[in-house]
Amino acid sequence: MTRNAASLIVAALLAAGSACTSSGSGSDADAGDTDTSDTSGDLDTDGDTDGDTDGDTDGDTDGDTDGDTDGDTDGDTDGDTDGDTDGDTDTGTGPECDLDPIAGAVVLNLNVDTARIQGEVKLNGNTMPDDTIIDAYDRGWLSFVDVVTKDTYYAYLGETGAAAYDIVLFAGVYNVYLTSYNSYSQSVLPPDATTRLAASLEIAGSLDREFNARTSDISGVVQLNGSAMPNDGIVDGYDRGFLSLVDAVTSETYTAYLGETGAAAYDIVVFEGTFDAFLVAQDGYHQDVLPPSATARLATGIAASGALSKSFNAQTAQVQGVVKLNNLVMPDDTLVDGVDRASISFVDTVTSTVYSQDLGETGAAAYSIVVFASTYNVLLDTNGLGSQNVLPPGVSTSLKAGLALSGSTTQNFNANTAAVSGVVTLNGAAMPDDTILDAYDRGWLSFADVVTKDTYTAYLGETGAASYDVVLFSGSYDVSLGSGGSGVQSALPPDATTRLAANLALSGSSAHDFNAATTEVSGAVRINNAVMPNDSIADGTDRAYLSFVDTVSGGASTVDLGETGPATYLIVMFAGTYNADLHTYGSGYQNALPADAATRLAENLSLSGSTTQNLNANTANVTGEVTLNGAVMPSDTILDGTARAYLTFLDKTVNDSYIADIGETGAAAYDVTMFAGSYDVDLVTGGSPIQDVLPPEATTRLRTGCAK
């Protein structure tokens, strides 16, 4: 039995990025020009290939070679010489911030610039051919992807004629992609494919830009173990498998099927690029030549351009052996129900393909399996408690990591178990009895295998000593104590988790007692260093709640802050290190604080024993105007009660956001109250049926917040 992790072959388009900057006008291809006064192959007369007449090669007209138009040599357009684009003169690297933390009332006027880019997309240096399938589907489209917000603008390229485009977007830096329709809808480009035409292209003002997409015809044969691939003995119309060529930049996957019989030949047209090659086998119901439903990586870094002949060879490995338990033959399962004790899994470290074989209910746990030659992690996966009584139920354990397999080999493995017992105390004393006797335990221990992440659970009962006894596979474990809610137990802090031990090595038979400590934390939450205002919406819903998030376990303990009066609190939780966050309720429930908001009050609080923690949250009223291209934003002529756009203030610490719309008409003024903090500011526009002022359904970053 095998399963294939296809998600590793087909990745998301925007997952991969590049740091190559390209800007200015001119052509991406020099072929097919008509200027005979020089020999550079472009359309100007200065002897270079950038399409201008200033004598350099960067495609602008300012006489330097950095590719911008500001007359310095640092490669940006801000007029300074430090090499970044923030308009200052520091030499910092990485994303620059331009908005200091917001600490109080502030007027923040913002400007958004639009840009127009137009031009033509050529194919292999020539005008793109007409589509012969006239069905109202374009040959393809350009995608302009904002490198900051990941927002995307589309420009369609028509069915016939020059593949011209003309689009208005927000000024910024973009990756540019060409994407084609499938082969049923167009006959010009590689079907259902995407290629990147430009990386980190700075677009501002009005820009003419020609792009050129090049294709490559790749052909060859896929062999198996150095010989022609055998014919499939299951002749049912299904191929033995297929070749996948994965673009290293875009993760675009091209597929070439390899037939049922004869040489596994292929011939495929792709966009030029660098590729990784994979062989993907059909399942075992449809072919008997390749390891079923498996993927093998055949090659990496294949540079494809023009016509390329490229053949591949896939190697298989036959591995067999026995899995022992505690260095003895694995015991028989006495629950004879047709379900195996366990299975052995070989996980390809490159493709994540998993090959699995069952180990039977009785007798030696022998296996024999054919896999693609590669490097593997080997796991033992057990069945559940109701199906077998030989092994720890429903878990996995590592038998071997980084095992290189090729040819024919015998690999015997052994899994050791560990019997662990002990008592869990609370604050150095016996854990109190649960006063809510409802058959729910006070809590439980979790042993999390640091390699497989599988978890073993030992419950601690309602009353008496909180003892435990668990059998697990030998290994290293993180040990945590978890508790139920206050409605089912009264002995421990409710709905909480605390780490008791990290990377604890367990083998053989051992006793491990653990102690969990609690802390009682009290105090008040103030707003702007004053008593929190009362909520005038008296509906029984609190103004807010305080959340203490354990920085190790991730568990959160919360306490409400009431509707009126000082926002005092008292909470008992497990001792540890915490971040303290304030969370507010919506405007329909409270009017004392910013609605549906969160803010960080304190970080890395070390809490133990009995302690007082008074906390404060500051608010800030931010007002201002958003201008467009340095002028008052035009009014929307589609008067439908929907704003032209809205601002989003994104808290960089807690990932919360505030929204302020800028109206339909008049100056694009805004007014928003938020918690003080560090914020990125984005402008988000409505669609074209809603507004006609700004690029529709678009997002652009106006300010990048600086850390506190």
C-alpha positions in Angstrom: 0.0 0.0 0.0 1.5 3.4 -1.0 0.3 7.0 -1.0 1.8 9.9 -2.9 2.3 13.4 -1.6 1.5 15.3 -4.7 1.4 18.6 -2.9 5.2 18.6 -2.9 5.2 18.5 -6.7 2.6 21.2 -7.4 3.4 24.2 -5.1 1.6 27.6 -5.0 2.5 30.1 -7.7 3.5 32.9 -5.3 5.6 30.7 -2.9 8.8 31.3 -4.8 10.3 34.8 -5.2 13.4 36.4 -6.7 15.5 39.4 -6.0 16.2 40.5 -9.6 15.2 44.1 -10.2 14.2 45.4 -13.7 12.7 48.7 -14.5 12.6 51.3 -17.3 11.3 51.0 -20.9 12.7 48.9 -23.7 12.4 45.4 -25.0 13.1 42.1 -23.3 14.0 40.7 -26.8 16.3 42.2 -29.4 15.4 39.8 -32.2 13.5 41.2 -35.1 14.4 44.9 -34.9 14.8 47.2 -37.9 17.5 49.7 -36.9 20.4 49.1 -39.2 22.6 51.9 -38.0 24.0 49.8 -35.2 24.6 46.1 -34.6 23.2 45.8 -31.1 20.0 44.2 -32.1 17.6 46.7 -30.5 15.5 49.5 -31.9 17.8 52.5 -31.0 21.1 53.8 -32.4 23.4 54.0 -29.4 25.0 50.5 -29.7 23.5 48.9 -26.6 20.4 46.7 -26.3 18.2 48.6 -23.8 16.1 50.6 -26.2 17.1 54.2 -25.2 19.8 56.6 -26.5 21.8 57.6 -23.4 24.7 55.2 -24.1 24.2 53.0 -21.0 22.5 49.6 -20.8 19.9 50.0 -18.1 16.9 51.0 -20.1 16.3 54.6 -18.8 17.5 58.0 -20.0 19.4 59.4 -17.0 22.9 58.4 -18.1 23.8 56.0 -15.3 23.6 52.3 -15.2 21.4 51.5 -12.2 18.1 51.1 -14.0 16.2 54.0 -12.4 15.6 57.6 -13.4 16.7 59.6 -10.4 20.3 60.3 -11.7 22.2 58.6 -8.9 23.7 55.2 -9.0 22.1 53.2 -6.2 19.4 51.5 -8.2 16.2 53.0 -6.7 14.1 56.0 -7.5 14.1 58.0 -4.3 16.8 60.5 -5.1 19.2 59.5 -2.4 22.3 57.3 -2.6 21.8 54.6 0.0 20.4 51.9 -2.2 16.9 51.5 -0.6 13.6 53.1 -1.6 12.5 54.9 1.6 13.8 58.3 0.6 16.2 58.6 3.6 20.0 58.4 3.6 20.7 55.5 5.9 22.4 52.3 4.7 20.1 49.7 6.4 19.2 46.6 4.5 16.0 44.6 4.4 12.5 46.0 4.4 12.6 49.6 5.6 10.0 51.0 8.0 8.5 54.5 7.5 5.9 54.7 10.3 7.0 55.0 13.9 4.9 53.3 16.5 1.6 55.0 17.1 1.5 56.1 20.7 -1.2 58.7 20.9 -3.4 61.1 18.9 -1.7 61.7 15.5 -2.5 63.2 12.2 -1.4 60.9 9.5 -1.8 62.1 5.9 -1.2 59.5 3.3 -0.7 59.5 -0.5 -1.3 56.8 -2.9 0.2 56.9 -6.4 -1.2 55.1 -9.4 0.9 54.0 -12.4 0.1 53.0 -16.0 2.0 50.2 -17.7 1.4 49.2 -21.3 3.2 47.3 -24.0 3.2 44.0 -25.8 4.0 40.4 -25.0 6.0 38.6 -27.6 6.7 34.9 -28.0 10.2 33.8 -28.8 11.0 37.3 -29.9 8.2 37.6 -32.4 4.6 38.9 -32.4 2.5 36.3 -30.6 0.6 34.1 -33.1 -3.1 34.2 -33.4 -5.1 31.6 -31.6 -6.7 29.1 -34.0 -9.4 28.2 -31.5 -11.7 31.1 -31.8 -13.9 30.7 -28.7 -13.7 34.1 -26.9 -11.0 32.7 -24.6 -7.8 34.8 -24.7 -4.5 33.2 -25.4 -3.4 34.1 -21.9 -3.0 36.9 -19.4 -0.4 38.9 -17.5 -0.4 38.9 -13.7 1.2 41.8 -11.9 1.8 40.6 -8.3 2.6 43.2 -5.7 5.7 41.9 -3.8 4.5 43.4 -0.5 0.8 42.8 -0.4 0.7 39.8 -2.9 -2.2 41.6 -4.6 -2.6 40.7 -8.2 -3.7 42.7 -11.3 -4.6 41.0 -14.5 -4.3 42.1 -18.1 -5.7 39.8 -20.8 -4.0 39.3 -24.2 -6.8 38.6 -26.7 -7.2 35.8 -29.2 -5.7 37.4 -32.2 -3.3 40.3 -33.2 -0.4 41.6 -31.2 -0.7 40.6 -27.5 -1.0 44.1 -26.3 -1.8 45.2 -22.8 -2.6 48.4 -21.0 -3.3 48.5 -17.2 -3.6 51.0 -14.4 -2.4 49.8 -11.0 -1.0 51.2 -7.8 2.7 52.2 -8.1 4.9 49.6 -6.5 7.2 46.7 -7.1 5.8 43.7 -8.9 6.6 40.3 -10.2 5.1 39.7 -13.6 3.8 36.4 -14.9 2.3 35.1 -18.1 -0.4 32.5 -17.7 -2.0 30.5 -20.5 -5.4 28.9 -20.9 -5.8 25.1 -21.5 -5.3 23.4 -24.8 -9.1 23.3 -25.4 -9.2 27.1 -25.4 -6.0 28.2 -27.1 -3.3 26.8 -29.4 -0.5 29.3 -29.0 1.1 28.9 -25.6 2.0 25.8 -23.5 -1.4 25.0 -22.0 -2.3 25.8 -18.4 1.1 27.1 -17.7 2.7 30.1 -16.0 6.1 31.7 -16.5 7.7 34.6 -14.8 8.6 37.4 -17.2 10.1 39.9 -14.7 11.0 40.0 -11.0 10.8 43.0 -8.7 9.8 45.3 -11.5 9.4 48.9 -10.2 6.4 50.4 -11.8 5.7 54.2 -11.3 4.3 56.9 -13.5 3.7 55.9 -17.1 5.8 53.0 -18.4 6.1 51.2 -21.7 7.3 47.7 -21.3 7.7 44.9 -23.8 7.9 41.3 -22.4 9.1 38.3 -24.2 8.2 34.7 -23.4 10.3 32.0 -24.7 9.4 28.3 -25.1 11.5 25.2 -25.1 10.7 21.8 -26.7 12.0 19.0 -24.5 12.0 15.4 -25.6 13.6 12.2 -24.6 13.0 8.8 -22.9 12.6 7.6 -19.3 14.3 4.4 -18.6 14.0 2.1 -15.6 17.1 0.7 -14.0 19.2 1.6 -17.0 17.0 -0.2 -19.5 13.9 0.4 -21.6 10.8 0.7 -19.3 8.9 -2.6 -19.4 5.5 -2.8 -21.0 2.5 -2.6 -18.6 0.9 -6.0 -18.0 -2.4 -4.3 -17.1 -3.6 -3.1 -20.5 -6.5 -0.8 -19.6 -5.8 2.5 -21.3 -3.9 3.9 -18.3 -0.3 5.0 -18.7 2.5 3.5 -16.6 3.1 6.9 -15.2 4.0 10.4 -16.2 7.0 12.8 -16.2 6.5 16.0 -14.3 8.7 19.0 -15.0 8.5 21.6 -12.2 9.6 25.2 -12.8 12.0 26.1 -10.0 10.7 29.7 -9.9 7.0 29.5 -10.3 6.5 25.8 -9.3 4.5 25.4 -12.5 4.2 21.7 -13.4 4.2 20.3 -16.9 3.1 16.8 -17.4 4.1 14.3 -20.2 2.4 10.8 -20.1 4.6 7.8 -20.8 2.2 5.3 -22.4 1.4 1.7 -21.5 3.8 -0.1 -23.8 7.0 0.6 -25.8 9.7 3.1 -25.0 8.6 5.6 -22.4 9.2 8.5 -24.7 8.0 12.0 -24.2 7.9 15.3 -26.1 6.6 18.5 -24.4 6.7 22.2 -25.0 7.3 24.4 -21.9 8.1 27.9 -21.1 11.9 28.4 -20.8 13.2 28.0 -17.3 15.0 25.8 -14.8 13.3 22.6 -13.9 13.3 19.7 -11.5 12.1 16.4 -13.1 9.9 13.8 -11.3 8.5 10.4 -12.4 5.0 9.8 -11.0 3.6 6.3 -11.2 0.0 5.3 -11.6 -1.6 3.3 -8.8 -1.2 -0.5 -8.6 -4.7 -1.1 -10.1 -3.7 0.3 -13.4 0.0 -0.6 -13.9 2.5 -3.2 -12.7 5.8 -1.7 -13.9 6.6 1.0 -11.3 6.2 1.2 -7.6 2.5 2.2 -7.4 1.3 5.8 -6.7 4.9 6.8 -6.0 7.1 9.7 -7.0 10.8 9.8 -7.8 12.9 12.8 -8.4 15.0 12.2 -11.5 17.0 15.4 -11.8 17.3 19.0 -10.6 18.4 22.2 -12.1 17.6 21.4 -15.8 18.1 24.6 -17.8 15.6 24.4 -20.7 15.8 26.6 -23.7 15.2 26.0 -27.4 15.2 22.4 -28.4 16.5 20.1 -25.7 17.0 16.4 -25.7 16.9 15.0 -22.2 16.6 11.4 -21.1 16.2 10.1 -17.6 16.7 6.9 -15.7 14.6 5.9 -12.6 16.2 3.4 -10.3 14.2 1.1 -8.0 15.3 -0.7 -4.8 13.9 -3.9 -3.3 14.1 -3.9 0.5 13.1 -6.7 2.8 13.6 -7.7 6.4 11.9 -8.2 9.8 10.8 -5.8 12.5 11.5 -7.0 16.0 10.1 -5.7 19.3 12.6 -5.3 22.1 15.1 -7.4 20.1 12.7 -10.4 20.0 10.3 -11.7 17.5 7.2 -9.5 17.5 4.5 -11.2 19.6 1.3 -12.5 18.0 -1.8 -10.3 18.3 -4.5 -12.1 20.4 -7.2 -9.9 18.9 -7.6 -12.0 15.7 -9.8 -9.7 13.7 -8.1 -9.4 10.4 -6.4 -6.1 11.3 -2.6 -6.2 11.3 -0.5 -5.3 14.4 1.2 -2.5 12.5 2.7 -1.4 9.2 6.2 -0.3 8.2 6.5 2.9 6.2 9.4 4.2 4.1 9.1 8.0 3.7 11.1 9.5 0.8 12.9 12.5 2.3 12.9 14.3 -1.2 9.3 13.7 -2.5 7.5 12.7 0.7 6.1 9.6 -1.0 5.2 7.0 1.6 5.6 3.3 0.9 3.8 1.2 3.4 3.5 -2.6 4.0 1.4 -4.4 6.7 3.2 -6.6 9.2 0.4 -9.2 9.8 -1.4 -10.3 13.0 0.8 -13.2 13.8 4.3 -14.6 13.1 7.4 -12.8 12.4 6.8 -9.2 11.3 8.4 -9.7 7.9 8.1 -7.3 4.9 9.3 -7.0 1.3 8.7 -3.9 -0.8 9.9 -2.2 -4.0 10.6 1.5 -3.8 12.3 4.1 -5.9 16.0 4.5 -5.0 16.3 7.4 -2.7 16.9 8.3 1.0 14.2 7.4 3.5 13.0 7.8 7.0 11.6 4.5 8.2 8.6 4.4 10.6 6.6 1.8 12.5 2.9 2.7 12.4 0.7 0.8 14.9 -3.0 0.1 14.7 -5.4 1.2 17.5 -6.1 -0.4 20.8 -9.3 -2.1 19.6 -7.5 -3.8 16.8 -4.2 -5.1 18.4 -2.7 -5.6 21.8 1.0 -6.1 21.0 2.2 -2.5 20.5 1.5 0.9 21.9 -1.8 1.8 20.1 -2.3 4.3 17.3 1.2 5.8 17.2 4.3 6.0 15.1 7.9 5.5 16.0 11.1 6.1 14.1 13.1 3.0 13.2 15.7 4.6 11.1 16.4 8.1 9.7 18.3 9.0 6.5 18.5 5.4 5.1 19.9 5.4 1.6 18.3 2.6 -0.5 19.4 1.2 -3.9 19.5 -2.2 -5.5 18.4 -5.2 -3.4 19.0 -5.0 0.3 18.0 -6.5 3.6 17.1 -4.1 6.4 16.1 -5.5 9.8 14.7 -3.1 12.4 14.0 -3.2 16.1 11.5 -1.1 18.1 12.0 -0.8 21.8 9.3 0.0 24.3 9.5 1.9 27.6 7.2 1.4 30.6 6.9 4.7 32.5 5.1 5.3 35.7 4.9 7.9 38.4 2.8 10.5 40.2 2.0 14.1 39.3 1.9 16.5 42.3 0.6 20.0 42.5 2.7 22.7 44.1 4.8 20.0 45.8 1.8 18.2 47.4 -0.7 15.5 46.4 -3.0 16.7 43.7 -6.4 17.6 45.3 -9.4 15.5 44.6 -11.9 16.8 42.0 -15.1 17.9 43.7 -17.1 17.6 40.5 -17.6 13.8 40.4 -18.8 13.3 36.8 -16.4 10.6 35.6 -14.1 13.2 33.9 -10.5 13.1 35.0 -8.8 16.1 36.7 -6.3 16.2 33.9 -3.9 14.1 31.8 -0.3 13.7 30.9 0.8 14.0 27.3 4.0 12.5 26.1 4.8 14.0 22.7 7.5 12.2 20.6 10.0 14.9 19.5 10.6 13.1 16.2 7.2 11.8 15.1 5.1 14.4 17.1 2.8 11.5 18.0 1.3 11.8 21.5 0.6 9.2 24.3 -2.0 10.2 26.9 -2.2 9.0 30.5 -5.2 10.1 32.5 -5.0 11.1 36.1 -8.3 10.2 37.6 -10.8 12.2 39.6 -9.6 11.4 43.1 -6.6 10.0 45.0 -3.0 10.3 44.0 -2.6 11.4 40.4 -0.6 8.3 39.4 0.0 7.1 35.9 1.4 4.1 34.1 2.0 4.1 30.3 3.8 2.0 27.8 5.3 3.9 24.8 8.1 3.5 22.3 11.6 4.4 23.5 12.6 7.9 22.5 12.7 11.5 23.6 9.5 13.2 24.7 8.1 16.5 25.7 5.8 16.0 28.7 2.8 18.3 29.3 0.0 18.4 31.8 -3.5 19.3 30.4 -6.7 20.0 32.3 -10.4 20.0 31.5 -12.8 23.0 31.8 -14.1 24.4 35.0 -17.4 22.6 34.4 -15.8 19.1 34.7 -13.0 19.5 37.2 -12.0 21.8 40.1 -8.5 20.6 40.9 -6.4 22.3 38.3 -6.5 25.6 36.4 -9.2 25.1 33.7 -8.6 24.4 30.1 -4.9 24.9 30.5 -1.6 23.2 29.5 1.8 23.4 31.0 5.1 21.8 30.0 6.6 19.6 32.8 9.6 18.2 31.0 11.4 18.8 27.6 13.3 16.2 25.5 13.0 13.6 28.2 14.8 10.3 27.1 12.7 7.3 28.0 13.7 3.6 27.6 13.2 0.4 29.5 11.2 0.6 32.7 11.5 3.9 34.7 9.7 6.0 37.2 9.2 9.7 36.6 7.3 11.9 39.1 6.3 15.4 37.9 5.3 18.5 39.8 3.1 21.3 38.4 3.2 24.7 40.0 0.4 27.2 39.9 0.5 31.0 40.2 -2.2 33.4 41.5 -2.1 36.6 39.5 -4.2 39.6 40.4 -4.3 43.3 39.3 -6.1 45.8 37.2 -6.1 46.7 33.6 -6.1 50.5 33.0 -6.7 52.5 29.8 -4.4 55.4 29.1 -3.1 55.1 32.7 -6.6 55.7 34.1 -9.4 53.5 35.3 -11.0 51.7 32.4 -14.3 53.5 31.3 -17.6 51.9 32.1 -19.5 50.2 29.3 -22.9 52.0 28.8 -24.4 49.0 27.0 -25.6 47.0 29.9 -26.2 43.6 28.4 -24.2 41.3 30.6 -21.3 41.1 28.2 -17.9 42.2 29.5 -16.0 45.1 28.0 -13.0 42.8 27.4 -11.0 39.9 28.7 -7.4 39.4 29.5 -5.5 36.4 28.0 -2.3 35.0 29.3 -0.6 32.9 26.6 2.0 30.4 27.7 5.1 31.0 25.5 6.1 27.4 25.7 2.9 25.3 25.5 0.8 27.9 23.6 -2.0 27.4 26.1 -4.1 30.4 27.0 -5.8 31.3 30.4 -8.4 34.0 30.2 -10.3 36.2 32.7 -13.1 38.6 32.1 -12.9 42.3 33.0 -16.6 43.2 33.7 -18.9 45.8 32.3 -18.3 48.5 34.8 -15.9 49.6 37.6 -12.2 49.1 37.7 -11.1 46.3 35.4 -9.7 44.2 38.2 -8.9 40.5 37.8 -7.8 37.4 39.8 -6.7 34.3 38.0 -5.1 31.0 39.0 -3.0 29.4 36.3 0.0 27.2 35.8 3.3 29.0 36.6 5.3 29.8 33.5 6.3 32.6 31.1 3.4 34.4 29.5 2.5 37.1 27.0 -0.5 39.1 28.2 -3.1 40.3 25.6 -6.2 42.4 25.9 -9.2 41.3 23.7 -12.3 43.5 23.4 -15.8 42.6 22.4 -17.7 44.1 19.4 -19.4 47.5 19.2 -22.8 45.9 19.7 -21.7 44.7 23.1 -19.5 47.4 24.5 -18.5 51.1 23.8 -15.7 51.5 26.3 -12.8 50.3 24.1 -11.9 49.9 20.5 -14.3 47.2 19.2 -13.3 43.6 18.3 -9.6 44.5 18.9 -6.6 42.9 20.6 -3.4 44.5 21.9 -0.3 43.2 23.6 0.1 44.5 27.2 3.2 42.6 28.3 5.6 40.1 26.9 7.6 37.3 28.6 6.1 37.7 32.0 7.7 35.1 34.4 4.8 34.3 36.7 5.0 32.1 39.9 3.6 32.1 43.4 1.3 34.9 44.2 1.9 38.1 42.2 0.3 41.4 41.3 0.4 42.5 37.7 -1.1 45.9 36.9 -1.3 46.4 33.2 -2.1 49.4 30.9 -3.3 49.8 27.4 -3.0 53.1 25.6 -5.4 54.1 22.8 -4.6 56.4 19.9 -6.9 58.5 17.7 -5.5 58.6 14.2 -6.9 61.1 11.6 -5.9 62.3 8.2 -6.5 62.4 4.5 -5.6 60.1 1.7 -4.6 61.9 -1.5 -4.3 60.4 -5.0 -1.2 61.2 -7.0 -0.5 64.1 -4.7 -3.9 65.7 -5.2 -7.3 65.5 -3.5 -8.9 62.2 -4.3 -11.7 62.5 -6.9 -15.3 61.7 -5.9 -16.8 58.4 -6.8 -19.5 58.8 -9.5 -21.1 55.5 -8.6 -23.1 56.8 -5.6 -24.3 53.6 -3.9 -23.4 54.3 -0.3 -20.1 52.3 -0.6 -16.8 54.0 0.1 -14.2 54.4 -2.6 -11.8 52.4 -0.4 -10.8 51.8 3.2 -7.6 51.9 5.2 -6.4 48.9 7.1 -4.1 49.3 10.1 -2.4 46.0 10.7 -1.0 45.5 14.2 2.4 43.9 13.7 2.5 42.2 17.2 -0.9 40.5 17.5 -2.0 40.5 13.9 -5.2 42.5 14.6 -6.5 45.1 12.2 -8.6 48.3 12.3 -10.6 49.6 9.3 -11.3 53.2 8.4 -13.3 54.0 5.2 -12.6 57.1 3.2 -16.0 57.9 1.9 -17.5 58.2 -1.5 -17.1 61.9 -2.2 -15.0 64.8 -1.1 -11.6 64.7 0.5 -10.8 61.1 1.5 -10.7 61.9 5.2 -10.6 59.2 7.9 -10.8 59.0 11.7 -10.1 55.8 13.7 -9.4 55.0 17.3 -7.1 52.0 18.0 -4.8 50.7 20.6 -1.3 52.1 20.5 1.2 50.0 18.7 3.2 49.3 15.5 1.1 49.2 12.3 1.4 48.6 8.6 -1.1 50.7 6.7 -2.8 49.3 3.5 -5.3 50.9 1.2 -8.0 48.4 0.0 -10.3 49.4 -2.8 -13.8 48.2 -3.9 -14.6 46.6 -7.2 -15.4 48.4 -10.4 -19.2 48.1 -9.9 -18.8 49.9 -6.6 -16.3 52.7 -7.3 -14.6 54.2 -10.4 -11.8 56.3 -8.7 -9.1 53.7 -7.9 -7.8 50.5 -9.4 -10.6 48.0 -8.5 -10.4 45.3 -5.9 -6.7 46.2 -5.1 -4.5 46.5 -2.1 -1.4 48.6 -1.7 1.0 49.2 1.2 1.1 52.9 2.1 3.3 52.7 5.3 5.4 50.0 6.9 5.4 50.1 10.7 8.6 50.2 12.7 8.9 47.8 15.6 8.3 49.1 19.1 
